[in-house]
């Protein structure tokens, strides 16, 4: 059960010029500013509501809602106002705004604090600066396998692109293997048939003077995995005692690893310690929303406490010098835990998302939310706007490259490098040269 909503402010607005910023729950949740007569982006099916939005927080029609942050520019020249979670790492209230005539009423289902500034991005940035976090470490430049090969990536694909980086003189610091090297979600140390040796490919990457990076979804477990079969007691449960359902992806249901179970925690630490020993020092951890879902856990911990402790297990295992990128992560509960953070839905070779749902892959939703969260960059972490795709087959590749470049955030290429034409090579080299840890 959630707390009831209570009124926290009533503000006069100019209905024609006022704007409201909604902060979405996690990386893929739409976030940005809207006119008062706009319809904010909402989930178009129940599965996406679980996987990409804040589960259990349906928003009434005609209502704006931010998860822990909501800003209002009244549009009449008066200061922009922000309502923010009082203790964002531990409790993230939903904050709602409704408008009747020329008056906006703001309600929240938990404690919020108010501050003002001159514009929406500035008031959010000012709030972030007030958290007093240390400056984030610069991000390395990255080549990522995902947007060319998806789950079909092979070890030979990695070798081909390693050679191409040298041939094309591309300043890639990290070569990051994405989803597809593992046999199943949860069985991270068991290889798919497309890879021969995880340590061997890390050695090959490092032998060329680059760093090895790897993808995991540490809180997800596939029902057909060896982990689920051997250790059903390591799964978060629903109130009826069944494995908690974390939505569907990859054509199957998703379960959640209960990192408050001592044996499950030890397993997770073993996975990341092993990867680190094998030579990986850049970790993209994805689908992190699952670790913050409400459910019955071994220790009885609440979801956000369990989430932060779970990320702590990963960080302890990889060490302070490894680079940690979050994705699909609850934004406010992640403050202070990551070097870099995906701040938008996935991009795609196409512009429009499926069913026009702005949590789904597409350049339009990635640009909308990426721009709406620009205030986070350099304050909470290094923003990851998602990967550059510069190959000729990518729709509006020039516009997408301009967006990635303008963010100043993590610069990552995700093409089969030999498929790039002259524009693609030049653009990839320029963007990678503009980023990277100095």
NUDO-455432 format. One record per residue (C-alpha): residue number from 1; residue in three letters; x, y, z. Coordinates in steps of 0.001 Angstrom, whole numbers, plus 524288, in hexadecimal, padded with zeros to 5 digits. Example, Ala and Ser with C-alpha at 12.3 -4.5 7.8 and 13.67 -1.06 7.14 Angstrom:
2
1  ALA  8300C  7EE6C  81E78
2  SER  83566  7FBDC  81BE4
% end
This chain:
438
1  UNK  80000  80000  80000
2  UNK  8048D  80DAF  7FCC9
3  UNK  802CC  81991  8054C
4  UNK  7F766  82295  80216
5  UNK  7FA16  82EC9  7FA1A
6  UNK  7F9C5  83B88  801A1
7  UNK  7F9D2  84979  7FC82
8  UNK  80720  85011  7FD13
9  UNK  8050C  85C57  7F4E5
10  UNK  7FB48  86422  7ED0F
11  UNK  80118  86CF7  7E28A
12  UNK  7FB6B  876F9  7D921
13  UNK  7FF90  87416  7CB20
14  UNK  7FE01  8797C  7BD70
15  UNK  7F783  86DC9  7B6D1
16  UNK  7FCA4  871E1  7A981
17  UNK  80B15  872A4  7ACF1
18  UNK  80D36  86A8D  7B94F
19  UNK  81550  85E0F  7B86B
20  UNK  816AA  8522B  7C116
21  UNK  82280  8492A  7C206
22  UNK  81F97  83B19  7C5B3
23  UNK  82B1F  832F1  7CA6A
24  UNK  82902  824BA  7C6BF
25  UNK  82C0A  8198F  7CFF2
26  UNK  83746  8130D  7C8C1
27  UNK  8408D  81474  7BD49
28  UNK  8366A  810D9  7B30A
29  UNK  82AD7  8182B  7B8F3
30  UNK  82717  8244D  7B11E
31  UNK  82C0C  830B9  7B7A2
32  UNK  82ADD  83EAB  7B2F3
33  UNK  822CC  84B0F  7B296
34  UNK  81500  84C68  7AD56
35  UNK  80B59  85744  7AAB2
36  UNK  7FF67  856A1  7B37D
37  UNK  7F6BB  8523B  7A83E
38  UNK  80000  84748  7A41D
39  UNK  7FDA5  838ED  7A6AD
40  UNK  809AB  83399  7ADD0
41  UNK  80F75  826D4  7A8F7
42  UNK  809AF  81AFF  7AFD5
43  UNK  80B36  80C39  7AE71
44  UNK  80365  8062C  7A370
45  UNK  80326  7F86D  7A922
46  UNK  80445  7F1DB  7B65E
47  UNK  8116A  7EB7C  7B3B5
48  UNK  817FF  7F856  7B066
49  UNK  811A6  7FE4E  7BC6D
50  UNK  81972  7F48B  7C492
51  UNK  82627  7F444  7BCEC
52  UNK  8276C  802A4  7B946
53  UNK  81F24  80AE9  7C27B
54  UNK  81C82  80ABB  7D11A
55  UNK  81478  7FE9B  7D3DC
56  UNK  80834  80080  7DBCE
57  UNK  807AC  80F37  7D9CF
58  UNK  7FD12  81124  7CF96
59  UNK  7FB19  81F85  7CC93
60  UNK  7ED27  824B8  7CB8B
61  UNK  7E95C  82B0F  7BEB2
62  UNK  7EBB3  839A4  7BE38
63  UNK  7F66D  838BA  7C886
64  UNK  80505  83B39  7C7E3
65  UNK  80D66  83296  7D099
66  UNK  81BD1  832C9  7D3DD
67  UNK  822AD  82825  7DB8B
68  UNK  829F4  82F76  7E61B
69  UNK  82B57  83BE7  7DDF7
70  UNK  8214B  844C1  7D7A9
71  UNK  823E8  852A0  7D2EA
72  UNK  81A51  85D37  7CF01
73  UNK  81D1A  86960  7C700
74  UNK  810C0  8714C  7C9B7
75  UNK  812AC  8788D  7BCE5
76  UNK  80FB7  885FB  7C2BC
77  UNK  81DA2  88A35  7C598
78  UNK  81D90  88554  7D39D
79  UNK  82842  87BC2  7D7EA
80  UNK  82858  86DAE  7D399
81  UNK  824D5  864D9  7DEF1
82  UNK  829DE  85727  7E1A1
83  UNK  82473  84D08  7EAF3
84  UNK  82E92  842B3  7EE1E
85  UNK  82F67  8368F  7F67F
86  UNK  83473  83A11  80405
87  UNK  83CFF  82DD0  804D1
88  UNK  83DF0  82931  7F6A8
89  UNK  846C2  81D7D  7F8C2
90  UNK  83D22  81734  80234
91  UNK  82F82  81C3B  7FF1E
92  UNK  82ABD  82117  7F1F0
93  UNK  81D0F  826C1  7F2E8
94  UNK  8148B  8285F  7E6FB
95  UNK  81176  836C5  7E4F2
96  UNK  80541  83A8D  7DD5E
97  UNK  800C1  8471C  7D709
98  UNK  7F313  84A17  7D254
99  UNK  7EE18  856B6  7CC6D
100  UNK  7E0CD  85D13  7CDCE
101  UNK  7DF9E  869E8  7C6B7
102  UNK  7EB6F  8720F  7CA63
103  UNK  7EF09  86A70  7D68C
104  UNK  7F7FD  85EB2  7D7C9
105  UNK  7F6FF  855EA  7E39E
106  UNK  8028D  84D81  7E77D
107  UNK  80119  84148  7EFCD
108  UNK  80AD4  83716  7F484
109  UNK  809ED  829DF  7FB3A
110  UNK  81627  82C35  80361
111  UNK  81F00  836F4  8088F
112  UNK  823BA  84119  7FEC8
113  UNK  82BA6  84D8E  7FF88
114  UNK  82995  8596F  7F6E4
115  UNK  83378  8624E  7F06F
116  UNK  8331A  86C9D  7E5BB
117  UNK  83BB0  87132  7DA93
118  UNK  83B0D  877E8  7CD6E
119  UNK  837C1  86CB5  7C42D
120  UNK  834B8  85E35  7C487
121  UNK  84230  858BD  7C159
122  UNK  8488C  8626E  7CAB8
123  UNK  83FD8  85F33  7D63A
124  UNK  84278  850B2  7D431
125  UNK  85117  85316  7D2DB
126  UNK  85104  85B97  7DF0B
127  UNK  84A43  850B8  7E690
128  UNK  8544F  846CA  7E1CA
129  UNK  85F9D  84FA0  7E5A7
130  UNK  859BF  850DC  7F327
131  UNK  85BA5  84239  7F544
132  UNK  86A37  844BE  7F690
133  UNK  86EB6  838FD  7EEAC
134  UNK  87CEE  83829  7EA44
135  UNK  87F4E  83B58  7DBF9
136  UNK  87DC7  82F08  7D3C1
137  UNK  88986  82909  7CD1E
138  UNK  88A4F  82B98  7BE7D
139  UNK  88517  8207A  7B64B
140  UNK  88DD3  81886  7AD5B
141  UNK  88A3C  81793  79F00
142  UNK  88383  80ADC  79B8C
143  UNK  88049  801A5  79082
144  UNK  8743E  7F973  793D3
145  UNK  86F73  7ED82  78C7B
146  UNK  860E6  7EF56  78EEF
147  UNK  85B28  7F7BB  78416
148  UNK  86164  7EFF3  77919
149  UNK  86134  7E1FD  77E09
150  UNK  85720  7E208  78907
151  UNK  85663  7D49F  78FBC
152  UNK  85CE4  7CDAD  78428
153  UNK  86A6B  7D35A  786AB
154  UNK  875B0  7C9C6  78521
155  UNK  883A4  7C9AB  789B6
156  UNK  887E0  7CB08  77B82
157  UNK  87FDB  7D790  77A60
158  UNK  887AB  7DD55  78597
159  UNK  89485  7D9A7  77F0D
160  UNK  89047  7DF90  77212
161  UNK  88CD4  7EC82  7785E
162  UNK  8994A  7EC88  78072
163  UNK  8A115  7EBDD  773D8
164  UNK  89894  7F65C  76D97
165  UNK  89AFE  7FFDF  778D0
166  UNK  8A975  7FF2F  7759C
167  UNK  8A770  7FFF8  766EB
168  UNK  89E52  80BB8  76813
169  UNK  8A645  81259  772DB
170  UNK  89ABC  813B6  77C2B
171  UNK  89DAD  81844  78A19
172  UNK  89622  80D96  79144
173  UNK  899FE  80BCF  79F7D
174  UNK  89096  800B1  7A2D3
175  UNK  88B85  7F56E  79A94
176  UNK  87ED7  7F15E  7A135
177  UNK  8787D  7E43B  79E80
178  UNK  869CE  7E574  79FFD
179  UNK  85ED1  7DBA0  7A1BC
180  UNK  860CF  7CE99  79AD7
181  UNK  86D71  7C90D  7A05A
182  UNK  86670  7C233  7ABAF
183  UNK  85E00  7B5FF  7AB1E
184  UNK  85289  7BBDB  7B2C0
185  UNK  84EF5  7C73D  7BB5D
186  UNK  8545C  7C3C3  7C8B0
187  UNK  85E35  7B9F2  7C372
188  UNK  86827  7C49F  7C0E7
189  UNK  87434  7BC0A  7C19E
190  UNK  86F0D  7B1AA  7B82D
191  UNK  871F7  7B529  7AA0B
192  UNK  868BE  7B480  79E8A
193  UNK  86D7F  7AC6A  79326
194  UNK  87209  7B8C5  78C1F
195  UNK  87D68  7BB36  7957C
196  UNK  8892D  7B2BB  7984E
197  UNK  88F99  7B996  7A3C6
198  UNK  88B86  7C5AF  7AB3D
199  UNK  89925  7C758  7B0F4
200  UNK  89F26  7C4E5  7A39D
201  UNK  89787  7CFB7  79CEA
202  UNK  89ACA  7D8FF  7A81F
203  UNK  8A922  7D5B5  7A61C
204  UNK  8A7F4  7D84D  79786
205  UNK  8A1A4  7E591  79A0A
206  UNK  8AC0F  7E975  7A3BC
207  UNK  8B6FE  7E4A1  79ADB
208  UNK  8B2D6  7EF3D  79141
209  UNK  8B425  7F9B8  79B9D
210  UNK  8A5A2  7FAD8  79EAF
211  UNK  89D81  7F79F  7AAA3
212  UNK  8939F  7EC9D  7AB77
213  UNK  88583  7EF78  7AF02
214  UNK  879D3  7E686  7B0F9
215  UNK  86B05  7E72C  7B27A
216  UNK  862C6  7E092  7BCD5
217  UNK  85507  7E1DB  7C236
218  UNK  858C9  7DE02  7D01A
219  UNK  84B2E  7DDCA  7D62A
220  UNK  8446D  7D616  7CB49
221  UNK  842D7  7C760  7CAD6
222  UNK  83D10  7BFCD  7BF6C
223  UNK  83341  7B542  7C369
224  UNK  83AA9  7AB83  7BB08
225  UNK  847EE  7AEA0  7C0D8
226  UNK  85019  7A536  7C8C8
227  UNK  84FA0  7AF06  7D3F7
228  UNK  840B0  7AED9  7D481
229  UNK  8406F  7A002  7D40E
230  UNK  84AF8  79DEE  7DE54
231  UNK  84822  7A910  7E7AB
232  UNK  839AF  7ACC1  7E796
233  UNK  83B8C  7B20E  7F566
234  UNK  8443A  7BCC5  7EFA3
235  UNK  838A4  7C33E  7E8D3
236  UNK  83099  7CEB4  7EDB8
237  UNK  822A3  7CA33  7F042
238  UNK  8154A  7D040  7EE99
239  UNK  80BE7  7D095  7FA4A
240  UNK  80666  7C333  7F653
241  UNK  813F1  7BD0D  7F69B
242  UNK  815EB  7BB9E  7E7F8
243  UNK  821F1  7C160  7E14C
244  UNK  81FD8  7CFF6  7DF93
245  UNK  81C87  7D31D  7D177
246  UNK  82529  7DE23  7CC2E
247  UNK  81EB1  7DED5  7BEDB
248  UNK  82280  7D817  7B23C
249  UNK  82DD3  7D9E6  7A8E5
250  UNK  835EA  7D132  79FE1
251  UNK  8296A  7C95B  79DE0
252  UNK  82827  7C487  7ABDE
253  UNK  8242A  7C8B6  7B984
254  UNK  82E10  7CF46  7C254
255  UNK  830F6  7CBC9  7D072
256  UNK  838CF  7D3A2  7DA60
257  UNK  844F2  7CF89  7E1E1
258  UNK  8433A  7D1CC  7F07D
259  UNK  85052  7D7D2  7F3EF
260  UNK  84C59  7D861  8024E
261  UNK  84DAA  7C97B  802A6
262  UNK  85B9A  7C6F6  80759
263  UNK  85E30  7BC44  7FD61
264  UNK  8589E  7C444  7F21D
265  UNK  860D6  7CFE6  7F686
266  UNK  86CE8  7C73C  7F6DB
267  UNK  869D7  7C256  7E930
268  UNK  8685D  7D021  7E3E1
269  UNK  87542  7D418  7EA28
270  UNK  87BAF  7C801  7E432
271  UNK  876B7  7CB79  7D68F
272  UNK  87C5D  7D927  7D6DD
273  UNK  888DF  7D543  7DDC5
274  UNK  88B09  7CB06  7D328
275  UNK  888A2  7D4B6  7C825
276  UNK  891F6  7DE51  7CE75
277  UNK  89C8C  7D3F3  7CFEF
278  UNK  89AB3  7D03B  7C1A0
279  UNK  89E7A  7DE0F  7BDC6
280  UNK  891B4  7E58B  7BCA9
281  UNK  891B1  7F2EB  7C31F
282  UNK  88604  7F99E  7BC96
283  UNK  878B9  7F471  7C072
284  UNK  86BA5  7F7D2  7BA64
285  UNK  8613B  7F308  7C3DC
286  UNK  853BC  7F33D  7BDC0
287  UNK  84544  7F0DF  7C0C9
288  UNK  8480A  7F594  7CE86
289  UNK  839CA  7F94C  7D0C9
290  UNK  837BA  7EB0F  7D4AD
291  UNK  83FF6  7EC98  7E0F1
292  UNK  836F2  7F770  7E5AE
293  UNK  829FB  7F075  7E3B0
294  UNK  82178  7EE82  7EF9F
295  UNK  82182  7E04C  7F3CD
296  UNK  8242B  7D6D0  7FEE1
297  UNK  832CD  7D5EB  80177
298  UNK  83AA0  7CCE1  80A22
299  UNK  83EDB  7D79A  81375
300  UNK  831E6  7DEC8  8138E
301  UNK  838B7  7EAE3  80E29
302  UNK  830B1  7F4D4  806B8
303  UNK  832DE  7F5A4  7F814
304  UNK  83B59  801E0  7F796
305  UNK  8442A  7FD62  802AF
306  UNK  845DB  7F03A  7FBF5
307  UNK  848B5  7F703  7EF08
308  UNK  85366  7FFA5  7F484
309  UNK  8596C  7F45D  7FBFD
310  UNK  8591A  7EC10  7EF99
311  UNK  8607E  7F668  7E7E6
312  UNK  869E1  7F721  7F36A
313  UNK  86CDE  7E8A6  7F1B8
314  UNK  8706F  7EB28  7E389
315  UNK  878E6  7F6F1  7E6BB
316  UNK  88017  7EFD7  7F191
317  UNK  882FE  7E482  7E86A
318  UNK  88817  7EC9D  7DCFD
319  UNK  88F9F  7F637  7E580
320  UNK  88FDA  80507  7E5DE
321  UNK  89819  80698  7D98F
322  UNK  88F0D  7FF1B  7D065
323  UNK  88552  80758  7C8BD
324  UNK  876E7  804C5  7CBB3
325  UNK  86C19  808AD  7C230
326  UNK  85DEF  806F6  7C651
327  UNK  8527C  804F0  7BD07
328  UNK  843FF  80278  7BED7
329  UNK  846A6  8076D  7CC8B
330  UNK  83DC4  80EAF  7D60E
331  UNK  84364  81C5D  7D518
332  UNK  84268  82254  7E29A
333  UNK  8457C  815D6  7EA45
334  UNK  851EF  81493  7E20A
335  UNK  857CB  82183  7E665
336  UNK  865AC  81FAC  7EB30
337  UNK  86749  811C4  7E60A
338  UNK  86BB2  8131E  7D7D4
339  UNK  8762A  81965  7CF81
340  UNK  86CED  81AD2  7C3E8
341  UNK  85E72  818D8  7C1A6
342  UNK  855D4  816AC  7B5D6
343  UNK  84C58  821F4  7B67B
344  UNK  842FD  81E25  7AB8D
345  UNK  83C5C  812B3  7A4EB
346  UNK  84425  80AFB  79B08
347  UNK  846D0  81141  78E0C
348  UNK  84482  80972  781A2
349  UNK  8477F  809C6  77319
350  UNK  839EA  80FDF  771B7
351  UNK  833C8  81C2F  77758
352  UNK  82648  8185B  77C0E
353  UNK  8243B  80EE2  7876E
354  UNK  81B14  80345  786CE
355  UNK  80CE4  80723  78973
356  UNK  811E5  8151B  78B6E
357  UNK  81596  8112F  7994E
358  UNK  82098  81A5F  79D48
359  UNK  826F9  81035  7A613
360  UNK  829D2  807A0  79A44
361  UNK  835AD  807B7  79138
362  UNK  8362A  812D9  78781
363  UNK  83DC3  81F29  784E4
364  UNK  8321D  827FD  787FB
365  UNK  8300C  82325  795FB
366  UNK  83EB5  8224F  79871
367  UNK  84038  83094  7946B
368  UNK  83455  8353F  79C1B
369  UNK  8384A  82F36  7A90E
370  UNK  846DB  830FA  7A6E7
371  UNK  844E2  83FA4  7A537
372  UNK  83B7B  8400A  7B0B2
373  UNK  845D8  83A19  7B98D
374  UNK  8516D  8421F  7B4F3
375  UNK  851B3  8488E  7C276
376  UNK  856AA  83BC0  7C845
377  UNK  8634B  83BC4  7C059
378  UNK  86F5D  83EA7  7C863
379  UNK  86723  84012  7D4BD
380  UNK  86195  832A0  7D7AE
381  UNK  86A5F  82B11  7CE36
382  UNK  86EF7  82B89  7C029
383  UNK  862DD  82AD3  7B78F
384  UNK  86232  81FC2  7ADB9
385  UNK  85993  8246E  7A265
386  UNK  85AE4  816DA  79C40
387  UNK  86376  812B6  7911F
388  UNK  86707  81982  78493
389  UNK  862B1  811F1  77890
390  UNK  868CF  817E4  76C6B
391  UNK  86742  80D3D  7621E
392  UNK  85FC0  810A2  755B1
393  UNK  85423  807E5  7591A
394  UNK  850C9  8102C  7651B
395  UNK  84544  8195D  76346
396  UNK  84890  827E0  7657F
397  UNK  85639  8242D  769DB
398  UNK  85AE3  83247  768DF
399  UNK  85091  83722  77251
400  UNK  85324  82C11  77BDF
401  UNK  861CA  82EA1  77B9B
402  UNK  85F5A  83D0F  77E3E
403  UNK  85729  83997  78A3B
404  UNK  8618A  83072  78FBB
405  UNK  86C27  83A8A  78D64
406  UNK  8645E  8459F  79390
407  UNK  86295  83E43  7A061
408  UNK  87132  83E26  7A323
409  UNK  86EFA  8312F  7A9EB
410  UNK  8741E  82362  7A84B
411  UNK  8785D  82148  79A33
412  UNK  8763A  81379  79524
413  UNK  8761A  80DFE  78761
414  UNK  86D4E  8026D  78431
415  UNK  86F30  7FF48  775CE
416  UNK  875D2  7F455  76EB4
417  UNK  8813B  7FD38  76BF6
418  UNK  8841E  7F7C4  75E70
419  UNK  87658  7FBA2  75A40
420  UNK  87924  80A20  75C3F
421  UNK  87A56  81303  7507C
422  UNK  8831C  81EFC  75052
423  UNK  87936  82764  757C5
424  UNK  8774E  81CB1  761C9
425  UNK  885D0  81AD6  7644D
426  UNK  88868  82979  76527
427  UNK  87CD9  82BCF  76E3A
428  UNK  88025  8202D  776EF
429  UNK  88E49  82489  777FB
430  UNK  88A51  8328D  77B1A
431  UNK  8809C  82EEA  785C5
432  UNK  889BF  82517  78C07
433  UNK  894B3  82F14  78BA2
434  UNK  88C12  838D4  792D5
435  UNK  889A2  82F84  79E30
436  UNK  89130  8262B  7A689
437  UNK  8984C  8268F  7B360
438  UNK  8A3E8  82FA4  7B274
% end
